[in-house]
Amino acid sequence: MSQTPFYRAVDAVSLGRAISDARKEASLTQQDLADRLGTARRTIVRLEHGEAVSVIVAMNAIRVLGRDVALVPRFAKLQVKA
């Protein structure tokens, strides 16, 4: 499966969905990701459902999954080129 080049996350739920999709594209289980982050599987479940988790956990999950984060101000124009 090819890697999705861009996810748009505007809230915790859509960020969790993007992390879940990236994890699945990497063929990792929630437990695999939890082990790589040194956290509990339940934390990954909460993260993927948009529930409260540490920002550090979320950023580390994105890093472990080989993704980048770009923060764009609301209403800014953004062009994404592959």
Z-matrix of the N, CA and C atoms (Angstrom, degrees):
N
C 1 1.451
C 2 1.533 1 107.98
N 3 1.317 2 117.62 1 134.78
C 4 1.463 3 119.95 2 179.74
C 5 1.524 4 110.58 3 -83.16
N 6 1.307 5 114.49 4 151.18
C 7 1.449 6 120.94 5 -176.29
C 8 1.517 7 110.60 6 -75.16
N 9 1.327 8 116.55 7 133.52
C 10 1.454 9 121.81 8 175.88
C 11 1.524 10 107.84 9 -70.07
N 12 1.325 11 118.11 10 124.94
C 13 1.461 12 120.12 11 -173.31
C 14 1.531 13 114.83 12 -72.87
N 15 1.336 14 118.35 13 -23.47
C 16 1.455 15 119.42 14 -170.79
C 17 1.516 16 110.23 15 -151.42
N 18 1.324 17 116.61 16 131.62
C 19 1.461 18 122.32 17 171.73
C 20 1.515 19 107.56 18 -119.61
N 21 1.313 20 116.69 19 141.94
C 22 1.453 21 121.08 20 175.31
C 23 1.521 22 107.19 21 -109.45
N 24 1.328 23 115.27 22 119.47
C 25 1.458 24 120.42 23 179.26
C 26 1.521 25 108.17 24 -123.01
N 27 1.318 26 116.34 25 122.24
C 28 1.459 27 120.59 26 -178.09
C 29 1.519 28 112.82 27 -111.05
N 30 1.329 29 116.21 28 -6.47
C 31 1.457 30 120.48 29 178.54
C 32 1.528 31 108.41 30 -156.84
N 33 1.311 32 116.36 31 179.00
C 34 1.469 33 120.69 32 -176.08
C 35 1.525 34 112.11 33 -63.39
N 36 1.312 35 117.36 34 -35.46
C 37 1.466 36 120.48 35 -179.22
C 38 1.525 37 110.63 36 -67.84
N 39 1.331 38 117.95 37 -45.84
C 40 1.468 39 119.39 38 -179.52
C 41 1.528 40 111.08 39 -70.98
N 42 1.333 41 118.54 40 -30.89
C 43 1.460 42 120.89 41 174.51
C 44 1.534 43 109.52 42 -65.23
N 45 1.311 44 116.61 43 -43.94
C 46 1.461 45 120.86 44 178.04
C 47 1.512 46 111.79 45 -61.21
N 48 1.323 47 116.68 46 -40.39
C 49 1.468 48 121.16 47 178.52
C 50 1.528 49 110.02 48 -64.53
N 51 1.332 50 116.92 49 -41.34
C 52 1.466 51 121.14 50 178.98
C 53 1.531 52 110.70 51 -64.08
N 54 1.320 53 117.09 52 -41.69
C 55 1.465 54 120.81 53 178.47
C 56 1.524 55 110.14 54 -65.70
N 57 1.320 56 117.25 55 -41.00
C 58 1.460 57 121.43 56 177.32
C 59 1.529 58 110.74 57 -60.68
N 60 1.328 59 116.56 58 -45.96
C 61 1.472 60 120.85 59 179.34
C 62 1.526 61 110.85 60 -62.06
N 63 1.335 62 116.84 61 -43.67
C 64 1.471 63 120.64 62 179.53
C 65 1.525 64 110.82 63 -64.59
N 66 1.329 65 116.98 64 -39.01
C 67 1.465 66 120.89 65 177.88
C 68 1.519 67 110.71 66 -62.32
N 69 1.317 68 116.42 67 -44.32
C 70 1.467 69 120.48 68 179.95
C 71 1.526 70 110.76 69 -66.31
N 72 1.334 71 117.59 70 -39.89
C 73 1.464 72 120.81 71 177.27
C 74 1.527 73 111.30 72 -61.62
N 75 1.340 74 115.77 73 -30.70
C 76 1.467 75 120.86 74 178.67
C 77 1.538 76 111.39 75 -84.25
N 78 1.329 77 116.71 76 2.42
C 79 1.476 78 122.92 77 -178.95
C 80 1.521 79 111.95 78 57.93
N 81 1.333 80 115.67 79 40.93
C 82 1.464 81 121.26 80 177.25
C 83 1.522 82 109.58 81 -109.72
N 84 1.321 83 115.87 82 144.89
C 85 1.460 84 120.60 83 171.36
C 86 1.527 85 107.89 84 -85.01
N 87 1.317 86 115.41 85 169.34
C 88 1.461 87 119.15 86 174.53
C 89 1.521 88 109.86 87 -61.17
N 90 1.321 89 117.21 88 -38.06
C 91 1.468 90 120.43 89 179.16
C 92 1.518 91 110.76 90 -66.30
N 93 1.345 92 118.13 91 -40.01
C 94 1.470 93 121.13 92 176.74
C 95 1.524 94 110.64 93 -57.39
N 96 1.336 95 116.15 94 -47.14
C 97 1.465 96 120.16 95 -179.15
C 98 1.524 97 110.29 96 -65.53
N 99 1.315 98 117.02 97 -42.43
C 100 1.467 99 121.05 98 178.26
C 101 1.526 100 110.63 99 -59.17
N 102 1.332 101 117.06 100 -43.88
C 103 1.464 102 121.02 101 179.47
C 104 1.527 103 110.93 102 -62.02
N 105 1.315 104 117.04 103 -42.04
C 106 1.467 105 120.43 104 -179.91
C 107 1.530 106 112.14 105 -67.20
N 108 1.330 107 116.07 106 -27.30
C 109 1.462 108 120.44 107 179.38
C 110 1.523 109 112.53 108 -92.95
N 111 1.329 110 116.94 109 -9.51
C 112 1.462 111 120.14 110 -177.67
C 113 1.513 112 112.21 111 69.18
N 114 1.324 113 116.12 112 38.13
C 115 1.454 114 121.38 113 -178.78
C 116 1.527 115 109.14 114 -132.87
N 117 1.304 116 116.66 115 179.53
C 118 1.462 117 121.76 116 -179.73
C 119 1.525 118 110.87 117 -86.30
N 120 1.323 119 116.35 118 150.98
C 121 1.467 120 121.05 119 176.99
C 122 1.524 121 110.59 120 -57.59
N 123 1.321 122 117.10 121 -35.95
C 124 1.472 123 121.30 122 179.93
C 125 1.535 124 110.69 123 -59.00
N 126 1.326 125 117.52 124 -33.84
C 127 1.467 126 120.95 125 177.95
C 128 1.522 127 109.95 126 -64.88
N 129 1.330 128 117.28 127 -39.49
C 130 1.464 129 121.27 128 178.23
C 131 1.528 130 110.06 129 -67.07
N 132 1.314 131 116.67 130 -39.90
C 133 1.464 132 121.07 131 176.87
C 134 1.532 133 109.30 132 -59.00
N 135 1.333 134 116.90 133 -48.22
C 136 1.473 135 120.59 134 179.14
C 137 1.525 136 110.89 135 -61.30
N 138 1.331 137 116.87 136 -44.27
C 139 1.467 138 121.60 137 179.29
C 140 1.526 139 110.41 138 -58.18
N 141 1.327 140 117.09 139 -48.12
C 142 1.461 141 120.96 140 -177.12
C 143 1.522 142 113.31 141 -70.18
N 144 1.325 143 117.02 142 -19.60
C 145 1.469 144 120.66 143 177.08
C 146 1.529 145 112.44 144 -95.25
N 147 1.327 146 116.75 145 3.71
C 148 1.461 147 119.76 146 178.15
C 149 1.512 148 113.94 147 77.25
N 150 1.321 149 116.93 148 19.29
C 151 1.460 150 121.13 149 178.71
C 152 1.528 151 109.29 150 -87.84
N 153 1.315 152 116.72 151 170.93
C 154 1.460 153 122.05 152 -175.49
C 155 1.527 154 112.16 153 -65.72
N 156 1.318 155 115.32 154 121.96
C 157 1.468 156 123.40 155 170.61
C 158 1.517 157 106.70 156 -141.97
N 159 1.303 158 116.02 157 165.82
C 160 1.459 159 121.65 158 178.48
C 161 1.530 160 110.17 159 -62.99
N 162 1.319 161 116.57 160 140.16
C 163 1.461 162 121.38 161 174.33
C 164 1.526 163 109.59 162 -59.92
N 165 1.311 164 116.30 163 -34.10
C 166 1.467 165 120.72 164 179.07
C 167 1.527 166 110.19 165 -62.92
N 168 1.321 167 117.78 166 -42.26
C 169 1.464 168 121.20 167 177.77
C 170 1.526 169 109.94 168 -62.19
N 171 1.325 170 116.84 169 -45.50
C 172 1.469 171 120.45 170 -179.56
C 173 1.526 172 110.91 171 -62.11
N 174 1.324 173 117.94 172 -46.02
C 175 1.460 174 121.25 173 -178.99
C 176 1.535 175 111.19 174 -66.41
N 177 1.329 176 116.85 175 -38.85
C 178 1.462 177 120.17 176 177.83
C 179 1.533 178 110.78 177 -66.69
N 180 1.326 179 117.29 178 -36.78
C 181 1.466 180 120.19 179 177.26
C 182 1.521 181 110.10 180 -62.94
N 183 1.311 182 116.73 181 -43.71
C 184 1.464 183 121.15 182 178.55
C 185 1.525 184 109.94 183 -61.53
N 186 1.324 185 117.27 184 -42.70
C 187 1.467 186 121.58 185 179.55
C 188 1.519 187 111.21 186 -64.65
N 189 1.334 188 117.37 187 -46.67
C 190 1.463 189 121.87 188 -179.42
C 191 1.533 190 110.45 189 -61.39
N 192 1.314 191 117.15 190 -32.91
C 193 1.459 192 121.43 191 -179.76
C 194 1.530 193 112.46 192 -82.61
N 195 1.330 194 116.39 193 2.46
C 196 1.461 195 120.23 194 175.51
C 197 1.513 196 114.03 195 74.70
N 198 1.309 197 116.66 196 29.31
C 199 1.464 198 121.45 197 -179.00
C 200 1.522 199 110.15 198 -111.54
N 201 1.319 200 115.60 199 166.60
C 202 1.453 201 123.19 200 175.78
C 203 1.516 202 109.01 201 -119.12
N 204 1.314 203 115.78 202 161.23
C 205 1.459 204 121.99 203 177.29
C 206 1.516 205 108.63 204 -119.96
N 207 1.311 206 116.10 205 133.03
C 208 1.464 207 121.77 206 173.16
C 209 1.523 208 107.08 207 -124.08
N 210 1.311 209 116.19 208 121.91
C 211 1.459 210 120.63 209 177.63
C 212 1.521 211 107.95 210 -93.80
N 213 1.325 212 115.55 211 123.91
C 214 1.453 213 121.31 212 -176.86
C 215 1.526 214 107.81 213 -122.87
N 216 1.342 215 117.07 214 127.24
C 217 1.461 216 118.76 215 178.47
C 218 1.530 217 111.28 216 -59.17
N 219 1.299 218 115.30 217 143.55
C 220 1.459 219 120.58 218 178.01
C 221 1.523 220 109.18 219 -55.82
N 222 1.296 221 116.22 220 140.58
C 223 1.468 222 125.95 221 179.20
C 224 1.526 223 113.33 222 73.12
N 225 1.324 224 117.85 223 4.78
C 226 1.472 225 120.27 224 176.02
C 227 1.515 226 108.39 225 -76.81
N 228 1.303 227 116.00 226 149.19
C 229 1.461 228 120.46 227 175.66
C 230 1.526 229 107.73 228 -87.52
N 231 1.317 230 115.87 229 133.90
C 232 1.439 231 121.67 230 -176.25
C 233 1.511 232 109.72 231 -135.96
N 234 1.300 233 116.23 232 129.62
C 235 1.459 234 121.24 233 174.11
C 236 1.512 235 108.02 234 -113.75
N 237 1.318 236 116.50 235 129.77
C 238 1.448 237 121.64 236 178.81
C 239 1.522 238 107.99 237 -110.23
N 240 1.316 239 115.84 238 121.88
C 241 1.462 240 120.25 239 178.49
C 242 1.512 241 108.71 240 -118.67
N 243 1.301 242 115.39 241 134.18
C 244 1.472 243 120.11 242 -179.54
C 245 1.505 244 110.80 243 -83.29
